[in-house]
Amino acid sequence: MRVFRFSVPLLTLALAATLSAASVPKVSRDVTINLPSGGQVTVSQYRGKVVVAAMILTTCPHCQATTRILSSMQKEFGPRGLQVIEGAIVQSQSSDLADFIKNFSPPFPVGAIAYENAARFMGFEPTSRHYVPFLTFVDRKGNIRGQYDGKAEFNDENNEAKNIRDMIVKLLAEKK
């Protein structure tokens, strides 16, 4: 698990943003992830499917473990209407995104996203810092049904796979 550091004056903003992000269901904002091929992927293009949008750091061991879990879930539940997308938070112009994709071979789109855009999608203040990975679960109608940063109990490394699976199963079982 990796943390972005923030100053004490931002603590209040961070806490307020966390509370805001936890208020679900709510209509999903759209977010654009820039693919290495030059294309883009958005949450809205998958309306009608259950979407898991993950925002990660490619060098974060917890994020890497989450990518492995999401890869397994995409393979298992993709035929039933699941679509995972992943945005690697880019901290500088040079990125190890290509190596990450090569090493992990995720069966879903992975691209780059600026921290500020990932934070806005989560409902955080763009200047606040939170633990990664960020996970957002969007139902078939385009509503956010769960949203968690890396420090949330949902993302506890011992229960994360079960929690992700349970959320996906629940959302896929709902009527279209």
N, C-alpha and C positions, 0 to 999 in steps of 0.2 A: 504494500500500500504506500502510495507516495502522496505527500501533501504539498500544496502551494502555501507558502507562508503569507500571513497578512498581519498588518499592524493592529495594535490594541484599539485605535479609533474605529477600525473597520469591523471589530468584533460584533458590535450591535447590528451593523448592516448584514453581516454574515448570518447571524442568528435569525434575523427577520427574514432574510432570503430563504433560509432553510425551512422555516415555518411556512412561507409562501409556497415553496416547491412541494411541500408535503400535502397541500390542500388539493385533493383529487376526489372525484373526477373533475377534469376541466378540459376545455377544447385545446387540442395540441397546437402550439405554435409550429410554424414550419422551420426547418433548419436545412441548410445546404452543406453537403460534404463534398469536397473537391477530390475527385478520383485521380490517381497517378496518370491515367490515360488521357487526362484533359477533360473528361466528362464530369458530370455532377450527379449526385443522388440526393433526393429529399424524402422526408417522411411522407409528405402529401402524395407523392407519386404511388405509394402503396396503399392508398385508401381502399378499404374492402378486405385488407389482410390485417392480421395482428402483427404489429411492428415492435421490435425491441431495438431501440437506438442506444448504443453504448458509446460513451466518450472516454477515451483511454490515453495513457502515455505508453508508447511502445516499449520503453525501458522499465516500466513498473511491473514487478513480478505478480502482484495481485491482478493487474490488468491483463497480463499474459494468461494467467489462470482463467480469468473470466472469458477471454477470447476462446480458450479451449472448450469451456462449458458451452458458450454460445455456438461454437462450430458444431458440437454434438447435437444441440437442440435444433439448429437449422437443418441438419441432415435428417433428424427424426421427424420434426414437425413441419418442415417446409412443404411437403405434399398436402398437408392439412390446412395450409393458409398462413404459415408463419414467415415473416421476412425480418431478418436481422440486418442492421446496417451499423457500421462502426466508424467513428471519427477519431483519428489520432490527433490529439492536441499538439499543435506545432508551436514550439517555443522559439525557434529561430529559422532562418532561411534554410539551413541544412537539416535534413530530416533523415532518419533511418527507417522511414516508412517502407521503402522497397525491400529492405532486408527483413523487416518484420513480416511483410506479406509473403515473402519467399520462405521464411522459416516456419510460419504458422499455417500457411495455405488455407485461410478461412474461406468457407464456401458461401460467402456473402460479400457485398461491396464494402471495402475499407478505403478510406481516403483521409485527407487532412482537413482540420478545422482549427480556426483560431480560438484560443481560450475564451475570449470575449463572446464569441458566437455560441460556443458550447454552454457558457454560463447563462446567457440570455435564454437559450432553449430550456434550460433547467429552471429558469425563473430566479436565478441568482443575480445579484448586482455584478456587473462585469468587472468591477475592481476587487471583489471579494475572492477569497481563495478557499477551495474545498478539496477534500480527499477524492481521488479517483479510484476505481472507475465510477462514472456517472451512468446510471441505467434508467431508461424511460420506457415504459410499457404503454403502447397505444392500441386501443381496441379497433375493431373493424370500421367503426363510425368516425374515427379520428379524435377520440377522447383519450386523454392521458389517464390511466387507471393506476399507475404506480410510478414513483419517481424517487430515486435513491442516490445519494453520493456514497463514496467508498467507506465512509465511517458509519453509515447506517447499519443497524442490526441485520437488515435484510441481506447486506453484502458481507456478513461475517463469513470468513473463509471456510469455516466448518459446515455451514448450512447453505451457502450460496447456491450450489447446484440444485438442491432440493427446492429452495425458495423460487429460483428462476423457473424451474420445471412446473411447480405448482401454479405460478402466475400464468404461464403460457397455457397450460391445460385449462385453467379457469376461463381465460379469454377466448380460447378456441372453442370451448363448449357453448359459448353464448350464441344466440341466433344471429344470423347475418343481417 
